[in-house]
């Protein structure tokens, strides 16, 4: 792992990259993306140039990890904390009130994600249908995904994609993203017309939008 002025980082080369990019992830650290023909010293130069920004993001990442550590033994679900209860021999997660019965052992993490993905479709589909009906644009399909940072998308064909990790956020945050993507079925850009349409349906959208920007990195099942 190279270092630039004591900041550790990894280098990834990308055939699609046209310039040097630096990203800081709360879980994966600092990564420099280089075009295929770029020299490694360009990575060091980029890290040195962006040092104040990188250090600020690293402090934010440390705060994220601290918040995740405080969550030990529980997982959030639409604003509620569910207690994890491991059970030997269990292969499938089951909710009982505010308790989640989970497998005891290495398979718990994967089983928990499968449970969240199942819940995501059950919870999100009615919300998407209601929002699209109100907008007056039909949704042609709903896909559940699990990217680290992309929360939703909408296509010109009427398809909507949502991230199951939104179930780890308070429900108003999920509702904001649902309405955001539904509004894109009517206005595909982020023009004043789009934001006006969103505000008409979600007058307080700036609050959950801000929450997602600040707390999005904590929407994971583990650190």
Phi, psi and omega in degrees: 000116181293165176227147174225109182053048176067013172263117179280143179206160174249158180245133174232127177268141183225129178291340182268346182288135177254348179210169178285132178233143177241130177231147179238120180248138183299337185249332186253354178083208185265129178232135175250124179262122182249142167299157187305322186264002180288151178272152182298332180294339176292330176294314179298321180295320180294319179295318179295318181294322184264014186310311180301317179295316180297315181297322178295317179293325178293323175295319177296322179295321178296322178294322178298313181296325178295319179295322179294322180296325179292345184269005185308130177089357178222163171225146178277149177213101178052043175095356178247148176265123179256130180282133178273125181238099180292140177227127179297138177086350181280140179241345185232139181283139178225134179266135176227094184067237178262023178239141175247117176278120187233158175300149179262107180136200188294336184278359186296316184299312181293320179296323180293318178295320178299321179296315179298321179295320177295316179296325182302313181295319181296320183281319189280324185303311179297325179294317179297315180300315181296317181293316181294323177297317180294324179286332182087022178232122182289146173267124183272350179177148178239124178247136177257124181238183183214040179292162181288322190232345180268121189265338179187167176202160178221143182248162179295342179279353180099004180275143179238139175241136178228152182267126181298337181296345177296340176292344178277354180259166172300150186301323178300332178290315175300314181300320178300313182294320178302310181293324178303310182288324177297320179295331178293338177292338177262325181225111190277357179245186177251045179284167175306328178298319179297309183295328176294319178295317179296317181294329178296324182265331180229081186304327181259031188298337183295329181293306177294329177297316178295319179301316182295321178295321184278325188247000181309320181296343180274356183276066177222161180277340179211168181275000000 
